[in-house]
Amino acid sequence: MDFDFSDDQQQLRDAVARWVDKGYTFERRQSIARQGGFSREVWNELAELGLTALTVPEQYGGLGQGAVDVMVVMEELGRGLVMEPLTQAFVASAVLSQFGDEALKQAWLPQIATGEKLVVLASQEHKARYRLDVCAGTATKTTNGYTVNATKNIVPVGDQADAFIVPAQLDGKIALFLVESGAEGLSTRGYATQDEGRAADLICKAAPATLITANGLTALTLAQDVANAALCAEGVGVMEQTLKLTAEYMNQRKQFGVVISSFQALRHRVADMKMQLELARSMSYYGTLKLGAPAEERHTAIARAKVQLGQAMRYVGQQSVQLHGGIGVTDEYAGSHYFKRLTQMEMTGGDTLHHLGIVSANMQDSAGVFA
């Protein structure tokens, strides 16, 4: 089996890597963080690179690329700690392409492709504890369509988005709705996140909404799987750069007159970090390649990937801080920001224990050494 990337995918990686190196420096990132954690200017630059259009079908102005292309892009964005939520463009295009009617596709997919509209998933609720089938939000059918009453938490750049994909209970089942940011009865409370990005609480009080699909749980599961596959790829990029920064520091820092990279015990730690990175990379590939599988198989595969990524991100981040010493948590040093990002990513889209529960619940009777 050939696991090499195609020439087009390698060119895509190189293009994104060049932009990260030249257009998204650590200094620029810090400036954006001080200004609130999101830059529409950077979002437009991602759109100019064609990244917001990557998975939008060609008939709606997109590039029609697949999951592996997304993985390639997200690894490079992770390496640069890019805060703008490009993953949300992939989530929105997947949900609208597979579940929206033609009118909804025509209205939104071309604008998502150009970056003109930022559509984000607003699914988390405090009491849900990562479970997708727990939803307190409700929807009501009206003469003109639907209205939604819901409160959603930790919505990516929620106070900057142009529209939201919102799950709500309709006739006893979870349905998925599109709610525009300017809708009457909609409000947001924005705040900075621990990794210096941006999120918001979304409050809908009889907000007008457009029905995407009445089969909301199926669509929501797809959305979360797409988001977690992208997050796993991003995590690989973050860990790769974290390891690079750690190795560079160890080759410069001296103790007892020699660089600390010469100490065998510390070299073993770096080797373990590298092992965790490669385990994570292989599981990220696995999860990405399973995005086209049947729903149950896909969801379990993504959960497996997230378990491995969660363990690896925690290990690599913490070991990096230990090997750096005090500077590893200094705000002026880039390494501390990689550590914060890894820590938050482990809890995003379901933490390690949540996904371990999914893997365990979906184990077959034949699993184990005694099968």
C-alpha positions as CSV (number, residue, x, y, z in Angstrom):
1,M,0.0,0.0,0.0
2,D,1.3,3.4,-1.0
3,F,1.3,5.9,1.9
4,D,3.2,8.6,0.0
5,F,1.5,11.9,-0.5
6,S,0.7,12.9,-4.1
7,D,2.6,15.7,-5.8
8,D,-0.5,18.0,-5.5
9,Q,-0.7,17.3,-1.8
10,Q,3.0,18.0,-1.3
11,Q,2.7,21.3,-3.2
12,L,-0.3,22.1,-1.0
13,R,1.8,21.4,2.1
14,D,4.6,23.5,0.9
15,A,2.3,26.5,0.1
16,V,0.8,26.4,3.5
17,A,4.2,26.0,5.2
18,R,5.5,29.0,3.4
19,W,2.6,31.1,4.5
20,V,3.0,30.0,8.1
21,D,6.7,30.8,8.0
22,K,6.4,34.2,6.4
23,G,2.9,35.3,7.1
24,Y,2.1,34.0,10.5
25,T,5.1,34.7,12.7
26,F,5.0,34.2,16.5
27,E,5.0,38.0,16.8
28,R,2.0,38.4,14.6
29,R,0.2,35.7,16.5
30,Q,0.9,37.4,19.8
31,S,-0.4,40.7,18.4
32,I,-3.7,38.9,17.3
33,A,-4.0,37.3,20.8
34,R,-3.7,40.8,22.4
35,Q,-6.5,42.0,20.1
36,G,-8.9,39.3,21.0
37,G,-7.7,36.0,19.5
38,F,-9.1,36.2,16.0
39,S,-8.2,38.1,12.9
40,R,-10.5,38.5,10.0
41,E,-7.5,39.6,8.0
42,V,-5.8,36.3,8.6
43,W,-9.1,34.5,7.7
44,N,-9.1,36.3,4.4
45,E,-5.5,35.3,3.8
46,L,-6.5,31.6,4.3
47,A,-9.3,32.1,1.9
48,E,-6.9,33.6,-0.7
49,L,-4.8,30.5,-0.4
50,G,-7.9,28.5,-1.3
51,L,-8.1,26.8,2.1
52,T,-11.7,27.8,3.0
53,A,-12.8,26.3,-0.4
54,L,-10.8,23.1,0.0
55,T,-13.6,20.7,0.7
56,V,-16.5,22.7,-0.8
57,P,-17.8,20.8,-3.9
58,E,-16.7,22.2,-7.2
59,Q,-20.3,23.0,-8.4
60,Y,-20.5,25.5,-5.5
61,G,-17.2,27.2,-6.2
62,G,-15.0,25.0,-4.1
63,L,-12.0,22.8,-4.9
64,G,-13.7,19.5,-4.0
65,Q,-10.7,18.0,-2.2
66,G,-10.7,15.2,0.4
67,A,-9.8,14.4,3.9
68,V,-6.1,13.8,3.3
69,D,-5.8,17.3,1.8
70,V,-7.4,18.7,5.0
71,M,-4.9,16.6,7.1
72,V,-2.0,18.0,5.2
73,V,-3.2,21.6,5.7
74,M,-4.0,21.2,9.4
75,E,-0.6,19.7,10.2
76,E,1.1,22.9,8.9
77,L,-1.3,25.2,10.6
78,G,-0.7,23.4,13.8
79,R,3.0,23.9,13.4
80,G,2.4,27.6,13.2
81,L,-0.2,27.7,16.1
82,V,-2.7,29.4,13.8
83,M,-5.7,30.4,15.9
84,E,-8.2,31.1,13.1
85,P,-10.7,28.2,13.1
86,L,-10.3,26.8,9.6
87,T,-11.7,23.5,10.8
88,Q,-15.1,25.2,10.9
89,A,-15.1,25.7,7.2
90,F,-14.5,22.0,6.7
91,V,-17.3,21.1,9.2
92,A,-19.8,23.5,7.6
93,S,-19.1,22.4,4.1
94,A,-19.5,18.7,5.1
95,V,-22.8,19.2,6.9
96,L,-24.3,21.5,4.3
97,S,-23.1,19.4,1.4
98,Q,-24.4,16.1,2.8
99,F,-27.5,17.2,4.6
100,G,-28.6,20.6,3.3
101,D,-31.2,21.1,0.5
102,E,-30.2,22.7,-2.8
103,A,-31.4,26.2,-1.8
104,L,-29.3,26.1,1.4
105,K,-26.2,24.8,-0.6
106,Q,-26.6,27.6,-3.2
107,A,-27.0,30.2,-0.5
108,W,-24.1,29.3,1.7
109,L,-21.5,27.0,0.2
110,P,-20.1,29.6,-2.4
111,Q,-19.7,32.1,0.4
112,I,-18.0,29.6,2.7
113,A,-15.6,28.8,-0.2
114,T,-14.6,32.4,-0.7
115,G,-14.3,33.0,3.0
116,E,-16.9,35.7,2.9
117,K,-19.0,33.8,5.5
118,L,-17.6,32.1,8.6
119,V,-20.1,29.4,9.7
120,V,-19.3,27.6,12.9
121,L,-20.7,24.6,14.8
122,A,-22.4,25.6,18.1
123,S,-23.2,22.3,19.8
124,Q,-21.7,22.2,23.3
125,E,-23.8,22.6,26.3
126,H,-22.7,22.6,30.0
127,K,-24.7,19.5,31.0
128,A,-23.8,17.5,27.9
129,R,-20.3,16.5,29.0
130,Y,-19.2,16.0,25.4
131,R,-22.2,13.8,24.6
132,L,-23.8,14.6,21.2
133,D,-27.1,13.0,22.1
134,V,-27.7,15.4,25.1
135,C,-29.4,18.6,23.9
136,A,-31.5,20.9,26.0
137,G,-32.1,23.4,23.1
138,T,-35.5,23.3,21.5
139,A,-36.9,24.4,18.2
140,T,-40.5,25.3,17.3
141,K,-42.1,25.3,13.8
142,T,-43.7,28.6,12.8
143,T,-45.6,29.9,9.9
144,N,-42.4,31.3,8.4
145,G,-40.1,28.5,9.3
146,Y,-38.5,27.7,12.7
147,T,-37.3,29.4,15.9
148,V,-34.7,28.1,18.2
149,N,-34.3,28.5,22.0
150,A,-30.9,27.3,23.1
151,T,-27.7,28.2,25.0
152,K,-24.5,26.9,23.5
153,N,-21.0,27.2,25.1
154,I,-17.5,27.5,23.9
155,V,-18.5,28.2,20.3
156,P,-15.4,28.9,18.2
157,V,-15.1,32.7,17.5
158,G,-18.8,32.8,18.3
159,D,-18.9,36.6,18.5
160,Q,-17.2,36.9,15.1
161,A,-19.0,34.3,13.1
162,D,-21.6,35.0,10.4
163,A,-23.8,32.0,11.1
164,F,-24.1,29.0,13.4
165,I,-25.0,25.3,13.0
166,V,-27.1,24.7,16.0
167,P,-28.6,21.4,17.2
168,A,-32.0,21.6,18.9
169,Q,-34.9,19.3,19.9
170,L,-37.7,19.2,17.3
171,D,-40.6,16.9,17.9
172,G,-38.6,14.8,20.4
173,K,-35.6,14.4,18.1
174,I,-32.4,16.4,17.6
175,A,-32.5,18.4,14.4
176,L,-29.8,20.7,13.0
177,F,-30.5,24.4,12.2
178,L,-28.7,27.3,10.6
179,V,-29.0,30.5,12.6
180,E,-27.5,33.8,11.2
181,S,-25.6,36.1,13.5
182,G,-27.9,39.0,12.9
183,A,-31.0,37.1,13.8
184,E,-33.5,38.7,16.2
185,G,-33.2,37.0,19.6
186,L,-29.6,35.9,19.1
187,S,-26.8,37.2,21.3
188,T,-23.2,36.2,22.1
189,R,-20.7,36.6,25.0
190,G,-17.2,36.5,23.7
191,Y,-14.1,35.6,25.7
192,A,-10.5,34.5,25.2
193,T,-9.6,30.8,25.7
194,Q,-6.6,29.4,27.5
195,D,-4.7,28.9,24.3
196,E,-5.2,32.6,23.4
197,G,-7.9,31.8,20.8
198,R,-11.4,33.0,21.0
199,A,-14.8,31.5,21.8
200,A,-18.2,32.6,22.9
201,D,-21.4,31.6,24.5
202,L,-24.4,31.7,22.1
203,I,-27.8,32.5,23.4
204,C,-30.9,32.0,21.1
205,K,-34.2,33.3,22.4
206,A,-36.8,32.4,19.7
207,A,-34.2,33.2,17.1
208,P,-35.3,32.6,13.5
209,A,-33.6,29.5,12.0
210,T,-33.4,27.5,8.8
211,L,-33.8,23.7,9.1
212,I,-30.7,21.9,7.7
213,T,-31.9,18.4,8.6
214,A,-34.3,16.6,10.9
215,N,-31.8,13.8,11.2
216,G,-29.7,16.0,13.4
217,L,-27.8,13.4,15.5
218,T,-26.4,11.7,12.4
219,A,-25.3,15.1,10.9
220,L,-23.9,16.3,14.2
221,T,-21.9,13.1,14.6
222,L,-20.4,13.7,11.2
223,A,-19.6,17.3,12.0
224,Q,-17.8,16.3,15.2
225,D,-15.9,13.5,13.5
226,V,-14.7,15.9,10.8
227,A,-13.7,18.4,13.4
228,N,-11.8,15.8,15.5
229,A,-10.0,14.4,12.5
230,A,-8.8,17.9,11.7
231,L,-7.9,18.5,15.3
232,C,-5.8,15.3,15.4
233,A,-3.9,16.4,12.3
234,E,-3.4,19.9,13.8
235,G,-2.1,18.2,17.0
236,V,0.5,16.3,15.1
237,G,1.8,19.7,13.7
238,V,1.8,21.3,17.2
239,M,3.7,18.3,18.7
240,E,6.2,18.3,15.8
241,Q,7.1,21.9,16.4
242,T,7.1,21.4,20.2
243,L,9.7,18.6,19.8
244,K,11.7,20.7,17.4
245,L,11.8,23.6,19.9
246,T,12.7,21.3,22.7
247,A,15.6,19.7,20.8
248,E,16.9,23.1,19.8
249,Y,16.8,24.3,23.4
250,M,18.6,21.3,24.7
251,N,21.4,21.8,22.1
252,Q,22.0,25.3,23.4
253,R,21.4,25.1,27.1
254,K,24.5,24.2,29.1
255,Q,25.0,22.7,32.5
256,F,28.2,21.6,34.1
257,G,29.9,23.1,31.0
258,V,28.2,20.8,28.5
259,V,25.0,21.0,26.5
260,I,22.2,19.2,28.3
261,S,21.4,17.2,25.1
262,S,24.5,15.1,26.0
263,F,22.8,13.8,29.1
264,Q,21.5,10.2,28.5
265,A,18.5,10.4,30.7
266,L,17.3,13.6,28.9
267,R,18.0,12.0,25.5
268,H,15.7,9.1,26.5
269,R,12.9,11.6,27.3
270,V,13.2,13.1,23.9
271,A,13.2,9.7,22.3
272,D,9.9,9.0,24.1
273,M,8.5,12.3,22.9
274,K,9.4,11.3,19.3
275,M,7.7,7.9,19.8
276,Q,4.5,9.5,21.0
277,L,4.6,11.9,18.1
278,E,4.9,9.1,15.6
279,L,2.1,7.0,17.3
280,A,-0.1,10.1,17.1
281,R,0.8,10.7,13.5
282,S,-0.1,7.1,12.5
283,M,-3.5,7.3,14.4
284,S,-4.2,10.7,12.8
285,Y,-3.7,9.1,9.4
286,Y,-5.9,6.2,10.4
287,G,-8.7,8.5,11.6
288,T,-8.5,10.6,8.4
289,L,-8.7,7.6,6.1
290,K,-11.7,6.3,8.0
291,L,-13.8,9.5,7.4
292,G,-15.3,7.9,4.3
293,A,-16.3,4.7,6.2
294,P,-19.9,3.9,7.4
295,A,-21.0,6.1,10.3
296,E,-20.4,3.7,13.2
297,E,-17.0,2.6,12.0
298,R,-16.0,6.2,11.3
299,H,-17.0,7.4,14.7
300,T,-15.2,4.6,16.5
301,A,-12.1,5.1,14.4
302,I,-12.0,8.9,15.2
303,A,-12.5,8.1,18.9
304,R,-9.5,5.7,18.8
305,A,-7.4,8.4,17.1
306,K,-8.5,11.0,19.7
307,V,-7.5,8.7,22.6
308,Q,-4.0,8.3,21.2
309,L,-3.7,11.9,20.3
310,G,-4.9,12.9,23.8
311,Q,-2.3,10.8,25.5
312,A,0.5,11.9,23.1
313,M,-0.4,15.6,23.4
314,R,-0.4,15.5,27.2
315,Y,2.9,13.6,27.3
316,V,4.8,15.7,24.7
317,G,3.6,19.0,26.2
318,Q,4.5,18.1,29.7
319,Q,7.8,16.6,28.8
320,S,8.7,19.7,26.8
321,V,8.1,21.9,29.9
322,Q,10.1,19.6,32.1
323,L,13.1,19.6,29.7
324,H,13.0,23.4,29.3
325,G,12.7,24.2,33.0
326,G,11.3,27.6,34.0
327,I,11.5,29.1,30.5
328,G,9.0,26.4,29.3
329,V,6.1,28.3,30.9
330,T,7.3,31.8,30.2
331,D,4.9,33.9,28.2
332,E,7.6,35.4,26.0
333,Y,8.8,32.0,24.8
334,A,7.0,30.3,22.0
335,G,7.2,26.9,23.7
336,S,4.8,27.8,26.4
337,H,2.1,28.6,23.9
338,Y,2.5,25.2,22.2
339,F,2.1,23.6,25.6
340,K,-1.1,25.6,26.3
341,R,-2.5,24.7,22.9
342,L,-1.7,21.0,23.4
343,T,-3.4,21.1,26.8
344,Q,-6.6,22.6,25.5
345,M,-6.7,20.4,22.4
346,E,-6.7,17.3,24.6
347,M,-10.1,18.5,26.0
348,T,-11.5,19.8,22.7
349,G,-14.2,17.7,21.0
350,G,-14.2,15.3,23.9
351,D,-11.4,14.5,26.2
352,T,-9.4,11.3,26.3
353,L,-11.6,9.5,28.9
354,H,-14.7,10.4,26.9
355,H,-13.4,8.9,23.7
356,L,-12.0,5.9,25.6
357,G,-15.6,5.3,26.7
358,I,-16.7,5.3,23.0
359,V,-14.0,2.9,22.0
360,S,-14.8,0.6,25.0
361,A,-18.6,0.7,24.2
362,N,-18.0,-0.2,20.6
363,M,-15.7,-3.1,21.2
364,Q,-16.9,-6.3,19.6
365,D,-17.2,-9.7,21.4
366,S,-14.2,-10.9,19.5
367,A,-11.9,-8.1,20.7
368,G,-9.0,-9.1,22.9
369,V,-6.2,-11.6,23.1
370,F,-8.6,-14.5,23.7
371,A,-10.6,-14.1,20.5
